[in-house]
Amino acid sequence: MQASITQQLETINERYKELEDTINNPEFATDYSKIQEVAKEKSSLESVVALYHRYRKVQTEINDTEEIIAHENDKELVELALDDLSKLKIEVGTLEIELLAALRPKDPRDSKNVIIEIRAGTGGGEASLFAGDLYRMYARYAEEHRWAIDILNSSETELGGVKEIVFQLNGKGVYGRLKFEGGTHRVQRVPATETSGRIHTSAATVVVLPEVDEVEVEIRTEDLDIETMRAGGHGGQNVNKVSSAVRIVHRPTGLTVACQDERSQHRNKDKAMAILRARLFDLEQKKQAEEISAERRPQVGSGDRSEKIRTYNFPQNRVTDHRIGVTLHNLPQMLNGQLDGLLDQLSAAANEN
């Protein structure tokens, strides 16, 4: 490993020790904000430090094994040592790759919670059913990772699909895990209403936006048109009788956000503002840095079937991600939330670029 990389790792290791000393210092025991800040930084370094400690341990074992090979007269011991040395060198090579990957600059938003928007695209009722399938896929994935799910807004169809659903996922590293899911998802299957057995192709769009704190984007009250109304659709006895639904229009950009899933008008307004902040921040990011991958417009596209990032083919039990050319034959498992295999490959491909 290059000396500059080793020095960088030593610096990180020393910083980690300093953070540990700070946390254990009684002087800071009552300073909750300081302890929280230090604990957050310490947590961000833990994986790199653990890898580095293992790397140093293996390097020491390599040196000790080479000493045995150089000075031992027992041929059997030398043969065993040579076998161990081969395994250790493979391990140290793997650790070097993992350390280099861990040192690559990270998107500062990777640790954020996310707001995901799913909308039915081309395909009518079948597209709405597929949009519902995608929501359940992400919901099950979130449950597996113990992330909290909060539906911000939804519009269901009579057949059990969704025209649109906006929801938030809260947990550790959610955006970093799901940021590559944005785009047009295409499905090929025989709809339940199709009597001739003909395969239909439909699409739904997915947008993945990092949650934005209030301090990260300024929204002036005078730039907003806020309208309240009675919520539509299903929701119990209260939802259609009280003006709890909220629609917010941001006049400078024309962005419109609606939220009706909560019984409380105040809660619906808070959720709508969270969506608006995320969308405005996304627009600002595009203006300031074109080199940062844009989320919303490229992900949404027109909802046309040709603008696909992934295809779910039911007759062939096939899921194909067109960006990295990977095809997996585990469609039921994928729709049941088993996404880690594909997400790992997407993340690895992004790190190579």
Beta strands, then each sheet from edge to edge (+ up, - down):
strand 1: 114-120
strand 2: 148-156
strand 3: 162-170
strand 4: 183-189
strand 5: 200-210
strand 6: 224-229
strand 7: 245-250
strand 8: 255-259
strand 9: 308-313
strand 10: 318-321
strand 11: 326-328
sheet 1: 2+ 3- 1+ 5- 4+ 9+ 10- 11+
sheet 2: 6+ 7- 8+
end
